[in-house]
Amino acid sequence: MKTPLSSHVLGLKANVTSGDDDQNNHDLQTFNPLFPRGAYFGEPALIGPANHIDVHPQVDFVLLRSLTLTASWDWFWRESTHDGIYGPAVNLIQSGKTSDARYVGDQAEVMLEWRLDRHLTFTADYAHFFAGDFLKQTTSGRDVDYFSAWMTYRF
């Protein structure tokens, strides 16, 4: 089946994972995804799926049969304001002890995928993470830019 030109696909994802409600209790209540993929919320992999709420709309534009542009936006909040934020390996990135802010930030991302032939694909990705109130209160609060490009060969 051939892909039509100038088509698009809309998608919406939303996730909620628990955070620890009591730092003085030795039972860690933060969700542990066990074996999450590294790029859970996009290629930059700045935040992992623990103590979070996110809403993630995405649209894929098929520009040509072999060229797809994906645009997405992801908003992040802490599920528990008593817990911090975690990386993809469930490593604590920033403690939540000094802030009761829930909003962590949001990330805009665009990815271009060009299928050169049935084996070879070129991909380029750009993302910008906008620091939210929680990061501004607990860190320097700087935004993050990310760019990567790669070739994939499928046998």
C-alpha positions in Angstrom: 0.0 0.0 0.0 1.4 3.4 -1.0 1.4 6.2 1.5 -0.7 9.2 0.4 1.1 12.5 0.0 0.4 15.3 2.6 -1.4 13.2 5.1 -1.2 13.5 8.8 -1.8 11.5 11.9 -2.8 13.0 15.3 -2.1 11.3 18.6 -2.5 12.1 22.3 -0.8 10.3 25.1 -1.2 10.9 28.8 0.6 9.2 31.7 0.5 9.3 35.5 3.0 7.4 37.8 3.1 7.6 41.6 5.5 9.5 43.7 6.5 9.1 47.3 4.1 10.9 49.7 6.2 10.6 52.8 10.0 11.2 52.8 10.2 10.1 56.4 8.7 6.7 55.7 11.3 4.2 54.5 8.9 2.6 52.0 9.5 4.2 48.7 6.2 4.7 47.0 7.6 6.1 43.8 6.6 4.1 40.7 9.5 2.0 39.4 9.0 1.1 35.7 11.7 -1.6 36.0 13.0 -1.6 32.4 11.9 1.6 30.7 13.3 2.6 27.3 15.7 5.5 27.5 13.9 7.9 25.3 10.5 7.5 27.1 9.3 11.1 26.5 11.4 11.9 23.4 15.0 11.6 22.3 16.5 13.9 24.9 15.5 11.5 27.7 15.7 14.2 30.4 12.9 12.9 32.6 11.9 9.3 33.4 8.5 7.8 34.1 8.5 8.1 37.9 6.5 10.6 40.0 5.1 12.4 37.0 2.0 13.4 35.1 2.4 14.2 31.5 0.2 15.1 28.5 1.8 14.6 25.1 0.0 15.5 21.8 1.8 14.6 18.6 1.2 15.0 14.9 2.9 13.1 12.1 3.0 14.8 8.7 3.7 12.5 5.7 5.4 15.1 3.4 6.4 12.7 0.7 6.2 8.9 0.6 9.7 8.6 2.1 9.7 11.8 4.3 7.8 12.2 7.6 7.9 15.1 10.0 6.7 14.5 13.5 5.9 17.4 15.9 5.1 17.0 19.5 4.7 18.9 22.8 4.9 17.3 26.2 3.9 19.0 29.5 5.3 17.6 32.8 4.1 17.9 36.4 5.1 16.1 39.6 2.4 13.6 40.8 3.5 14.1 44.4 5.0 17.4 45.5 6.7 15.5 48.4 9.0 13.7 45.9 11.5 14.9 43.3 11.9 14.1 39.6 13.7 11.1 38.2 15.8 10.2 35.2 15.1 7.2 32.9 17.0 4.8 35.2 14.8 5.9 38.2 17.8 7.9 39.5 16.8 11.0 41.5 17.7 14.1 39.4 16.3 16.7 41.7 14.9 16.4 45.2 11.5 17.8 46.0 12.4 18.9 49.5 12.7 22.6 48.9 9.7 23.2 46.6 6.0 22.6 46.6 5.7 23.5 42.9 4.1 20.8 40.8 4.9 22.1 37.2 8.3 20.7 36.0 8.3 22.1 32.5 7.4 21.3 28.9 9.2 20.0 25.8 8.7 20.8 22.2 10.2 18.4 19.7 10.4 17.9 15.9 11.8 14.8 14.2 12.4 14.4 10.5 12.7 10.9 9.1 13.8 10.3 5.6 13.7 6.7 4.3 16.4 6.6 1.6 15.6 3.1 0.5 14.2 -0.1 2.1 17.3 -0.5 4.2 18.6 3.0 5.0 16.9 5.8 7.0 18.2 9.2 8.0 16.7 10.8 11.1 17.2 14.2 12.7 15.7 15.4 16.0 15.5 18.8 17.7 13.9 19.4 21.1 13.7 22.3 23.5 12.8 21.8 27.1 11.3 24.9 28.9 12.0 24.8 32.6 8.9 25.1 34.8 8.4 26.5 38.3 9.8 23.4 40.1 13.1 23.6 38.2 13.3 27.3 38.6 12.9 27.0 42.3 15.3 24.1 42.9 18.0 24.6 40.2 19.3 27.4 38.0 16.1 26.9 36.0 17.8 26.9 32.6 16.1 25.6 29.4 17.7 22.8 27.5 18.3 22.4 23.7 18.9 19.0 22.2 19.8 18.0 18.6 20.8 14.7 17.2 21.0 13.0 13.8 21.6 9.4 12.8 21.5 6.8 10.1 19.8 3.5 10.5 20.5 0.4 8.4 18.0 -2.4 8.5 18.8 -5.8 7.2 
